[in-house]
Amino acid sequence: MFEDFMLRAALSGIALAVVSGPVGCFILWKRLAYFGDTLAHSALLGVALALFLQIDAVIGVFTIAVLVSLLLVLLRRTQIFSSETVLGILSHSALAIGLIAVSLSASGKVHLNSLLFGDILAVSWNDVGVSFAVAVMILLLLLLQWRGLIAHTLNSDIAQVERIGFIGSEILFMVLCSGLVAIAMKITGVLLISALLILPAAIARIFARSPEVMAVLAACFGIISIVGGLLLSLEFDLPSGPSIIAAAATYFIGGLVISRIFAIIRNF
């Protein structure tokens, strides 16, 4: 039994890490760290929708996340408010409304702590299968649209040459993030999803010298964070979601220290 639930947790976590790393890189390049929080907070509304319609939570979360993403695109195009203001409004509003909706619709069926902080040790084999299916779809989209997404991130004029417009690129990126949030909610929880998106990519940024290398390193650091967090949780009987993020934060600090040491050595 012990080996079985740990295997399920590790596999679902690895599936998440493989895609959260590259997607997190785009979040850093686009300077949209707060966007991850907005989608994560909207996940609670997705859970409430799933409970109301009696559908799978992943479908509900993905649906709401896509709708919030499209709303963000529309609000940003009005140019009345800055992106930070729009993200702040959507993030906190989605979290508050989501908490209310879940508390009203759950009727004791859902534990808010597991939604907020995740419970990777409770994933089923069905959850593992869904995680891998969504991860494969996200990776395929990334590979097929990599040049266009990179071009738009670096320069929107270049993106036109790559035949992917501003709206198309932005919507595609947000759909990828929505799918990622949908599979990440049960693993890290609503409040910690954005940390798993940002931290592995930030670690990779310390060592990488090209976008492709950074994406691969981010996926690797994500996997190491998942495994390290699970071992930490198992050894000291700690919550799994926070332990994963704590492991990633430790690796980030270690990466900064190592890079600083190398910089000092090169200056001698």
C-alpha positions in Angstrom: 0.0 0.0 0.0 2.8 2.4 0.9 4.6 1.9 -2.3 1.4 2.1 -4.3 0.3 5.6 -3.1 3.9 6.9 -3.3 4.2 5.7 -6.9 0.9 7.4 -7.8 2.0 10.6 -6.2 5.4 10.6 -7.9 4.0 9.8 -11.3 1.3 12.5 -11.2 3.9 15.0 -9.8 6.4 14.2 -12.6 3.7 14.7 -15.2 2.9 18.1 -13.8 6.6 19.1 -13.4 7.4 18.3 -17.0 5.0 20.8 -18.4 5.0 23.4 -15.5 8.7 24.0 -16.2 8.4 25.2 -19.8 5.1 27.0 -19.2 6.6 28.7 -16.2 9.5 29.9 -18.4 7.0 31.8 -20.6 5.4 33.3 -17.5 8.8 34.7 -16.4 9.6 35.9 -19.9 6.3 37.6 -20.3 6.5 39.0 -16.7 3.1 37.6 -15.8 3.9 36.0 -12.5 0.6 37.3 -11.1 -1.3 35.6 -13.9 -0.6 32.2 -12.4 -2.2 33.4 -9.1 -5.3 34.6 -11.0 -5.8 31.3 -12.8 -5.1 29.3 -9.6 -7.7 31.3 -7.6 -10.2 30.8 -10.4 -9.8 27.0 -9.9 -12.2 27.2 -6.9 -14.9 28.5 -9.1 -14.2 25.5 -11.4 -14.6 23.1 -8.5 -18.0 24.7 -7.6 -19.1 24.4 -11.3 -18.0 20.7 -11.3 -20.0 20.0 -8.2 -23.1 21.8 -9.5 -23.0 20.0 -12.9 -21.7 16.7 -11.4 -18.8 16.6 -13.8 -15.1 15.9 -13.3 -13.3 18.6 -11.4 -10.6 18.9 -14.0 -13.1 19.8 -16.6 -14.8 22.4 -14.4 -11.5 24.0 -13.4 -10.2 24.1 -17.0 -13.5 25.6 -18.3 -13.5 28.4 -15.7 -9.7 29.0 -16.2 -10.2 29.5 -19.9 -13.2 31.8 -19.4 -11.1 33.9 -16.9 -8.2 34.0 -19.4 -10.5 35.3 -22.2 -11.9 37.9 -19.8 -8.4 39.0 -19.0 -7.6 39.4 -22.7 -10.7 41.5 -23.3 -10.1 43.7 -20.2 -6.4 44.3 -21.2 -7.5 45.3 -24.7 -9.7 48.1 -23.3 -6.5 49.8 -22.0 -8.5 51.4 -19.2 -6.5 49.6 -16.5 -2.9 48.2 -16.4 -2.3 44.5 -16.6 -1.4 44.4 -12.9 -4.6 46.0 -11.9 -6.7 43.7 -14.0 -4.9 40.6 -12.7 -5.3 41.9 -9.1 -9.1 42.4 -9.6 -9.6 39.0 -11.2 -7.4 37.1 -8.8 -8.9 38.3 -5.6 -12.5 38.3 -6.9 -12.1 34.8 -8.2 -10.7 33.5 -4.9 -13.5 35.2 -2.8 -16.3 34.1 -5.1 -14.8 30.6 -5.5 -14.6 30.1 -1.7 -18.2 31.2 -1.3 -19.4 29.0 -4.2 -17.6 25.9 -3.0 -18.8 26.3 0.6 -22.4 26.7 -0.7 -22.3 23.8 -3.1 -20.0 21.3 -1.5 -22.3 20.5 1.5 -19.4 18.8 3.3 -18.2 16.9 0.2 -15.0 18.9 -0.3 -12.3 19.8 2.2 -11.1 23.3 1.6 -7.7 22.6 3.0 -7.1 20.0 0.3 -8.2 22.5 -2.4 -6.0 25.3 -1.0 -2.9 23.3 -0.3 -3.3 20.1 -2.3 -3.1 16.4 -1.4 -0.8 14.6 -3.9 -0.7 11.5 -1.7 -4.5 11.0 -2.3 -4.4 10.9 -6.1 -5.8 7.8 -7.7 -4.6 6.0 -10.8 -7.4 7.8 -12.7 -5.9 11.1 -11.6 -2.5 9.9 -12.8 -3.9 9.0 -16.2 -5.6 12.4 -16.5 -2.4 14.1 -15.5 -0.4 12.4 -18.1 -3.0 12.9 -20.8 -3.2 16.6 -20.2 0.6 16.9 -19.9 1.1 15.2 -23.3 -1.4 17.6 -24.9 0.2 20.6 -23.4 3.7 19.4 -24.5 2.5 18.7 -28.0 1.0 22.2 -28.3 4.2 23.7 -26.9 6.3 21.8 -29.4 4.1 22.7 -32.4 3.8 26.4 -31.5 7.3 26.9 -29.9 8.8 29.2 -32.5 5.7 31.4 -32.6 5.3 31.6 -28.9 9.0 32.5 -28.5 8.8 35.1 -31.3 5.8 36.7 -29.7 7.4 36.7 -26.3 10.5 38.4 -27.6 9.0 40.7 -30.2 5.4 41.0 -31.5 6.6 42.2 -34.9 8.6 38.9 -35.3 5.5 37.1 -34.3 3.7 38.4 -37.3 6.4 36.9 -39.5 5.8 33.6 -37.8 2.1 34.0 -38.7 0.8 34.0 -35.2 -0.9 37.2 -34.1 -1.0 38.8 -30.7 -4.5 37.5 -29.8 -3.8 34.0 -31.1 -0.5 33.7 -29.2 -1.9 35.1 -26.0 -5.0 32.9 -26.0 -2.9 29.8 -26.8 -0.6 30.6 -23.9 -3.5 31.1 -21.5 -5.2 27.8 -22.6 -1.9 26.0 -21.9 -1.8 27.6 -18.4 -5.5 26.7 -17.8 -4.8 23.1 -18.6 -1.8 23.1 -16.3 -3.8 24.6 -13.4 -6.5 22.0 -13.9 -4.1 19.1 -13.3 -2.0 20.9 -10.6 -4.8 21.8 -8.2 -5.0 18.4 -6.5 -1.2 18.2 -6.3 -0.1 21.5 -4.9 -3.4 23.2 -4.1 -4.9 26.5 -5.3 -2.6 28.7 -3.2 0.7 27.0 -4.3 0.2 26.4 -8.1 1.8 29.7 -9.2 4.9 28.9 -7.0 5.4 25.6 -8.8 5.1 27.5 -12.1 7.6 30.2 -11.2 10.3 28.6 -8.9 11.6 25.8 -11.3 11.7 28.3 -14.1 13.5 30.8 -11.9 16.1 28.2 -10.9 16.6 27.3 -14.6 17.1 30.9 -15.5 20.2 31.1 -13.3 22.0 28.5 -15.3 20.5 28.5 -18.8 21.8 30.5 -21.8 19.0 29.8 -24.3 15.2 29.5 -24.1 15.3 25.8 -25.0 17.9 24.9 -22.4 15.9 26.9 -19.8 12.7 25.1 -20.6 14.4 21.7 -20.2 16.2 22.7 -17.0 12.9 24.0 -15.6 11.3 20.7 -16.2 14.2 18.9 -14.5 14.2 21.2 -11.5 10.4 20.7 -11.3 10.8 16.9 -11.2 13.5 17.2 -8.5 11.3 19.5 -6.5 8.4 17.1 -6.6 10.6 14.1 -5.6 12.4 16.1 -2.9 9.1 17.5 -1.5 7.5 14.0 -1.4 10.5 12.6 0.5 10.5 15.6 2.9 6.8 15.1 3.5 7.2 11.4 4.1 10.2 11.7 6.4 8.8 14.4 8.7 5.0 13.8 8.2 4.5 17.2 6.6 1.8 18.5 4.2 2.8 17.3 0.7 2.0 20.5 -1.3 3.9 23.0 0.9 6.8 20.5 1.2 7.2 20.4 -2.6 7.2 24.2 -2.8 9.6 24.4 0.2 12.0 22.0 -1.7 11.8 24.2 -4.8 12.5 27.3 -2.8 15.5 25.6 -1.2 16.9 24.7 -4.6 16.4 28.2 -5.8 18.4 29.6 -2.9 21.0 27.0 -3.5 21.2 27.9 -7.2 21.7 31.6 -6.3 24.5 30.7 -3.9 26.2 28.4 -6.4 26.0 31.0 -9.2 27.4 33.6 -6.9 30.4 31.4 -6.0 31.1 30.7 -9.6 31.0 34.5 -10.4 33.5 35.2 -7.6 35.8 32.4 -8.9 35.6 33.8 -12.4 36.6 37.2 -11.2 39.8 35.9 -9.6 
